[in-house]
Amino acid sequence: MTGSAVTVGALAAVTAQLVLVVGGAPLLAGLMRQVRARLEGRVGAGVGQPWRDLRKQLGKEAIRPDGSSWVFTAAPRVLLASTLLIAAVAPFLSTVSPLDGVADLFAVVALLLLGTVALAVAGLDTGTAFGGMGASREITVAALAEPTILLAGFAMSARVGSSNLAALVEGMLTAPGQVLSPASLLAAVAFAVVVVAETGRLPVDNPATHLELTMIHEAMVLEYAGRDLALVELASALRLTVLLGLGANLFLPWGVATTASPLPLLGAAMLFAVKVVAFGAALAAFEVFMAKWRLFRVPELLAGSFLFGLLAVSASFFLA
């Protein structure tokens, strides 16, 4: 295959990846709601309800609170753009990508933090008590969660010698026995806790409630409406899909294509969807049996995940 053909195939892989993630993220959120509804004895609104909500919100006018600045309007766009960039550069379908140089672990964590900070600053910009409360809580969670992602990724990259995400996936594909190594298992536990915290799931946060004393994410977006709210909701669904996809491909990399050919990409897309749906359904089922923790216990949970990350890094060096 010529270089131009590889480039065209790689661009097609990135495009297909973006279409799959953006189109599937609201469906994943709807599936998780449906799983929870069924396990709780309810009928549920259906898997496609998030897309219907987005379509309705996109047709409404965006309203900005009195006294807020351009920061409030820009935050949803920064949150969505940073998440879309991660969805484009991460090796979800193939390790061959024209954006491979950007797909670095530190860059991905920085983009996640950028979206978090943008939404937190928007919560402060409204001048409301709920916005400030949610922003302070979100930054506290992020300050404990983001370093854990770096530790988990560093534990995986220590043996590969690179923090590039595609290199990490290729390293796991060439040495499948490493999936069950102590470093990988410890890093997977640390990353799983971070996914729960970063996406605002139980027991850290409850995305289905607006109880003032406990909400974190919802407190920051209470003032959004119309198109801006649609961007926030879409970005939240994308963030959940991206983090679950990263966990699936970093710790269970089978099925990821190492070429840009159509058939391997089709198989990779199918397996990626299966893995993310399985992880999402498992997370939703886990939430049914969990209660919202008190806020002061959340740092304890994240400190535990940080410890697992440290143990993973130690194991990657001493048990190599």
N, C-alpha and C positions, 0 to 999 in steps of 0.2 A: 504494500500500500504506500502510495506516495505521501510526501509531507503535506501537500494541499488536501489530499483526501483525509488524512488524519485530522487536520485542522477542522475541516467541514464536519467530520464525524464527531469531534470533540465539542464543537459548537452545538451540534444537534443534541448531544447528550446533555449539555447544560440547559438547553431550551426545554427538552423533555423533562428534565429534573425539576425545573421551575414550574412547569405546567402541572406536574404530578403533585408537588408539594403545595402549591397555592390552591389547586383545585381540590385536593384531598384534605387539607387542614380543617376547614369547616365541617367536612363529613366525619373526620375523626372526632372532633368535639361533639357532634351530634350522636355518634356511635357511643361515646363514653357516657353521655347523658342517658341514652337509651338503655345501656347496660345497667346503670344505676337505677333507673326507673323500674326495669323488670325485676331486679333483685329486691327492690323495696315494695313490690306488689302493685306498681302503677303501670299504666299503659304507655306513657311517654309520648312526646310530640313527634317522634320520628327522626331518622338519621339526617334528613335534609332540612330540618328546622333552622339550623344556623345560617344556611344559605338564604332561606326565605327571610330571616331577620335582617341579614345584610342587605338584601335587595330592597327591603322596606326602608331601612335607615339611609341608604344611599339616595333615596328619592326625597328625603327630608332636608330641610335647611339646617346648616350648622349654626349654632347659637353660642356666642361668646359671653361669659359673665362680665358684668360691669366691673371695671378696675383691672381686668386682666390685660396682658400685653400679647405681643406676637409670639411669645414663648408658649403660651397656651395653645395657639393654633399650630405651631410648628412641631410640637412634641409628638402627636400621632404620626406625622409624616416621617420624622426621624426614627421613631420606633419601628414603623413598617419598613422603611428603607434599609435599616441596619439588619433586620431579620431576613429580608429578601436577599441581601448580599450574602449572608451566611448560607441561605438555601441554595444560592448559585455556586458558591465555591466549595462547599463540603462534598466529600466523595460519597454521595448517596447511591448513585447508579454506577459510576465508573471512576477509576483512579486516573483516567486520562482526561485532562481538562486544560483549556487554554488559560484558566484562572488558577492553575495549580500553585503558582508562586504566591498567591494571596491566601491560600488555604492553610494558614499556620494556626497552631493552637492558641498562641498568644493574641493573634489578630481576631480570632473568633470570640475569645473571652472579652477582648476589648469592645467588640461590637455588641455583645450581650450587655455589657456594662453601660455602653453608650445609650442603648434603648431604655434601660432601667433608670439611668440618671435623667434622661429627657422627660420621662413620664413623672418622675419624682419632682423635678423642677416645675413642671406644669401644675402639679398638685399644690405646690407652695405658691405658685403665681396667682391662683384663684383667691388667696387670702382667707379661705374658709378653715374652720377648725378640723373638719374631716380630711380635707386635702393635706394639711400640714401633718396630721397624725399618720395618715397612710404613707406619706412621703418619708417620714422619719423611720417608720417601721420597715418600709421597702429597702431603704438604704442600709439599715441594720442587717437585714437578711442578705442583701447583696454583698456586704462587706465580709460576711462569713462564708457565703456560698461560692463566690467567684474564685477565691484562692484554692478551694477544694477541687474545682474543675481543673485548675492548673496542676495541682498535685496528681490527680488521677491521670491526666494526660501525660505528665512528666514521667510517671511510673511506666506508662506504656512506651514512651519515646526513648527511655534510657537504653533499651536493648537495640533499638533501631538506629539511634544516633541522630535523629531528626525530629523536630516538632511539627513537621508537615503532616497534615491529616491523611493525605493519600499515601504517604510513606508508612504511616502507622497501620493503615488498613492492609497495604501490601505486605508489610512485615508479619502481620497476623495470618495472612493467607498463605505465605510461604512456610510458616511454622505454626500449623494449627494446634499443636500440642500446647502452645503458650496460652490458649484460651482458658485452660484449667489450671494454670500456674497460680501460686499464691498471690503474686503481684497483680495479675489480671482480676482475680476474684475479689481481692480487697479494693482495687480501684473501681470495680463494677458496683460494689456496695456503696462506696463513697459517692459515685456519680449518680446512683439511683436516688439517694437522699437529696442530692442537689437538684435533680429534676423536679422532685416534689416541691422543694422550696422555691425554685426559680419560676415555676408555672403556677404557684399559688394553689396547690392542691392540699387536701387534708393529709395530715393533721396540722400543717403549717397555716393554711388559709382555706376558706370555704368559698369556692366561686359561685355557689348557688344561694348565698345569703347577703343581706344588706344590714346585718346587725352592727350597729355603730361601734360597739366596744371591741369587736373582734376583727372586723374586715381590714385588709391591707390593700390589695389591688383595687377593689371596688371603691375604696375611699378616695383614691386618686382620680377616678374617672367619673365620679358622680355628676360633675358639672358638664360633661360632654353630651352632645345630642346630635342627631342627624348624621351627616357624612363623617364628621370627626369621630363620632362614636363607632361608626362602621369600621373606620380605619383601625381604631384601638382594638375592637373585637377581632378583626381579621389578623392583626399583628399578634394578639394573644394566642389565637389558634395556630398560627404559623410557628410561634415560639415553642409551643408544646410539641408540634410535629417535628421541628428541627432538633430539639433536645432528645426526643425519643429516637429519632433517626440516627443521631450521633451515637447514642448509647448502643443501638442495634448494630451499627456498622463497625464501631470500634471494638466491641466485645464479642459480637457474633458476626464476623465479616463475610461469612459464606454467602455467595450469590452476587457479590459486587463484581462487576465486569472490570477486566484489566485492559480491555480494548474499547474502541469506539464503534465496533460493528453493530448492525441493527439487532441481530438475534440475541447476542449476549446482553445488550441493553434492555431488550424486552424482558428477558428472564430476570435481569437485575431489578427492573421496575416491579415485576410481580412479587418477587421475594421481599423487596423492600416494603411494599404495601402490606404483605402478610406479617412481617416482623413488627412493623409499627402498629398495625391493628391489634396484634396479639398483646403487645406491651400496653397499649392504651386500654384495652379491655381488662387486662390484669390490674392496672392502676385504678380503673373505675370500680372494679369488684373489691379491691382493697379498701377503697374509700367508704364503701357501704358499712364496713365493720370497724371504722375508725371514727373517733370523735375529735372535734376541734380542740387542740391543746391550748392551754393558757400561753399568753405571749411570752412570759418569762421562761417557759420551757423550750421555746423554739431555739434560742442560742445553744442550749444544751444538746439538742438534736444535731445542730449544724457543727458544733464542736466535736461531737462524736464522729460525724462524717469526715471532718478535717483530720481526726486521728487515724481513721481508716486510710485516708490518703497518704499520710505520713508513713504508715505501716506498709502501704503498697510501694512507695518509693524505696523504703529500706529493703523490702523483699526483692525488688528488682535489681538491687546492687549486691546484696549478700547471699541471695539464693539463686543467682544466675547459673 
